[in-house]
Amino acid sequence: MEASDKPAAPIKEGTQSPPPGFPSLRRNLSGALYEPDESKYTELATAWNIAVITSPAAVVEAANAQDVVEALNFAATSGLPVSV
């Protein structure tokens, strides 16, 4: 695997910026993508299990199955962890 072919390292809380591709992912979604500085992010990023503290790089609110495909492909290409 060439160095340029390697996926980006996963984002760890407070250590890295989100991948620069979020604007392109946002354009490819019928639903919405929320980053930490957006109002709905906190509501959607709160885990159902409040014993687990998470800080995702972004939250995708999928409108359809294609949004799920787009989000998963983006995460895989960027080396981001996924939670449902």
C-alpha positions, -999 to 999 in steps of 0.1 A, spaced: 0 0 0 14 34 -10 16 60 17 -10 81 -1 -33 51 -2 -35 47 36 -67 59 53 -64 87 77 -59 79 114 -91 78 134 -100 110 152 -94 108 190 -112 132 213 -96 166 212 -65 156 192 -73 161 156 -94 182 133 -122 166 113 -112 154 79 -113 182 52 -138 161 32 -168 169 54 -180 196 29 -181 170 1 -199 145 22 -224 171 32 -231 179 -5 -236 142 -12 -263 137 15 -300 141 12 -301 142 50 -279 164 72 -244 163 86 -237 181 119 -203 191 132 -196 200 169 -201 237 163 -237 232 150 -267 234 173 -283 200 166 -250 182 171 -252 179 209 -287 165 208 -278 139 181 -243 130 195 -256 122 230 -254 84 234 -284 65 247 -261 51 274 -251 82 294 -224 62 311 -205 64 278 -191 98 269 -186 102 231 -174 131 209 -179 121 173 -162 141 146 -197 146 131 -232 131 131 -250 121 100 -288 123 101 -296 100 71 -327 107 51 -324 74 31 -304 43 25 -281 61 1 -271 85 28 -260 56 49 -239 42 21 -223 77 16 -216 81 53 -201 46 56 -180 49 25 -167 83 37 -159 69 71 -141 39 56 -121 61 32 -112 85 60 -103 59 86 -131 72 109 -148 49 134 -186 44 130 -213 42 156 -250 36 150 
